[in-house]
Amino acid sequence: MDDMEKQGLTDHLTDLRSALVRSLLAVIVCFSASYYYKEPIRDWLCRPLFNVLPEGSSLIYTSYQGGFFFT
């Protein structure tokens, strides 16, 4: 453990802040990409369900928030 460098509190806080900023940027980039491609993602996720639904039928949401997931 002698080869490890001791850091002060401000150094740790600086490292934490940079890690949090990078994480927030990654979340923003991934959210933006997934929001841009939400229709193809919804189609891919619902394709097995649409394959087994009878012809001419549609999805019915059973909760208030159900219709907002892919709108």
GROMACS elastic network, one bead per residue, 0.5 to 0.9 nm:
[ bonds ]
;  ai    aj funct       b0    kb
    1     4     6  0.55834   500
    1     5     6  0.87969   500
    2     5     6  0.77300   500
    7    10     6  0.80646   500
    7    11     6  0.59024   500
    7    12     6  0.67477   500
    8    11     6  0.53251   500
    8    12     6  0.65298   500
    8    13     6  0.88155   500
    9    12     6  0.51507   500
    9    13     6  0.61925   500
    9    14     6  0.85994   500
   10    14     6  0.60376   500
   10    15     6  0.85697   500
   11    14     6  0.50631   500
   11    15     6  0.62403   500
   11    16     6  0.85842   500
   12    15     6  0.51040   500
   12    16     6  0.61085   500
   12    17     6  0.85938   500
   13    17     6  0.60530   500
   13    18     6  0.86088   500
   14    17     6  0.51247   500
   14    18     6  0.62780   500
   14    19     6  0.86184   500
   15    18     6  0.52466   500
   15    19     6  0.61751   500
   15    20     6  0.86162   500
   16    19     6  0.51015   500
   16    20     6  0.61046   500
   16    21     6  0.85981   500
   17    20     6  0.50898   500
   17    21     6  0.61372   500
   17    22     6  0.86190   500
   18    21     6  0.51083   500
   18    22     6  0.61724   500
   18    23     6  0.85491   500
   19    22     6  0.51693   500
   19    23     6  0.61111   500
   19    24     6  0.85839   500
   20    23     6  0.50194   500
   20    24     6  0.60567   500
   20    25     6  0.85473   500
   21    24     6  0.50958   500
   21    25     6  0.61554   500
   21    26     6  0.85876   500
   22    25     6  0.51219   500
   22    26     6  0.61655   500
   22    27     6  0.86818   500
   23    26     6  0.50536   500
   23    27     6  0.62275   500
   23    28     6  0.86521   500
   24    27     6  0.50918   500
   24    28     6  0.61878   500
   24    29     6  0.86431   500
   25    28     6  0.50633   500
   25    29     6  0.61286   500
   25    30     6  0.85586   500
   26    29     6  0.51750   500
   26    30     6  0.60891   500
   26    31     6  0.84259   500
   27    30     6  0.52065   500
   27    31     6  0.59137   500
   27    32     6  0.84287   500
   28    31     6  0.51417   500
   28    32     6  0.60262   500
   28    33     6  0.85693   500
   29    32     6  0.51798   500
   29    33     6  0.62006   500
   29    34     6  0.86414   500
   30    33     6  0.51441   500
   30    34     6  0.61066   500
   30    35     6  0.84571   500
   31    34     6  0.51592   500
   31    35     6  0.59394   500
   31    36     6  0.84750   500
   32    35     6  0.51021   500
   32    36     6  0.60984   500
   32    37     6  0.86809   500
   33    36     6  0.51729   500
   33    37     6  0.63527   500
   33    38     6  0.85283   500
   34    37     6  0.51339   500
   34    38     6  0.57546   500
   34    41     6  0.79190   500
   35    38     6  0.50005   500
   35    39     6  0.85100   500
   36    39     6  0.80744   500
   37    40     6  0.57064   500
   37    41     6  0.62397   500
   37    42     6  0.86866   500
   38    41     6  0.50743   500
   38    42     6  0.59893   500
   38    43     6  0.85473   500
   38    70     6  0.69241   500
   38    71     6  0.86195   500
   39    42     6  0.50689   500
   39    43     6  0.61157   500
   39    44     6  0.85622   500
   39    70     6  0.73787   500
   39    71     6  0.85881   500
   40    43     6  0.50114   500
   40    44     6  0.60756   500
   40    45     6  0.85574   500
   41    44     6  0.51083   500
   41    45     6  0.61280   500
   41    46     6  0.85504   500
   42    45     6  0.50996   500
   42    46     6  0.59522   500
   42    47     6  0.82683   500
   42    70     6  0.66131   500
   43    46     6  0.52331   500
   43    47     6  0.57265   500
   44    47     6  0.53424   500
   44    48     6  0.81662   500
   45    48     6  0.72936   500
   45    49     6  0.83122   500
   46    49     6  0.52638   500
   46    50     6  0.61766   500
   46    51     6  0.86573   500
   47    50     6  0.50806   500
   47    51     6  0.61081   500
   47    52     6  0.89289   500
   48    51     6  0.51237   500
   48    52     6  0.67419   500
   48    53     6  0.89457   500
   49    52     6  0.55070   500
   49    53     6  0.62967   500
   50    53     6  0.51542   500
   50    54     6  0.82391   500
   50    58     6  0.84692   500
   50    59     6  0.87957   500
   51    54     6  0.82543   500
   52    55     6  0.89479   500
   53    56     6  0.83653   500
   53    57     6  0.66120   500
   53    58     6  0.78276   500
   53    59     6  0.88699   500
   54    57     6  0.57936   500
   54    58     6  0.86731   500
   55    58     6  0.87701   500
   60    66     6  0.88293   500
   60    67     6  0.86000   500
   61    64     6  0.75469   500
   61    65     6  0.83119   500
   61    66     6  0.53652   500
   61    67     6  0.61349   500
   62    65     6  0.87027   500
   62    66     6  0.67891   500
   62    67     6  0.88700   500
   63    66     6  0.52660   500
   63    67     6  0.79163   500
   64    67     6  0.69895   500
   64    68     6  0.82657   500
   65    68     6  0.54853   500
   65    69     6  0.70907   500
   66    69     6  0.59780   500
   66    70     6  0.86230   500
   67    70     6  0.69768   500
   67    71     6  0.69165   500
   68    71     6  0.53173   500
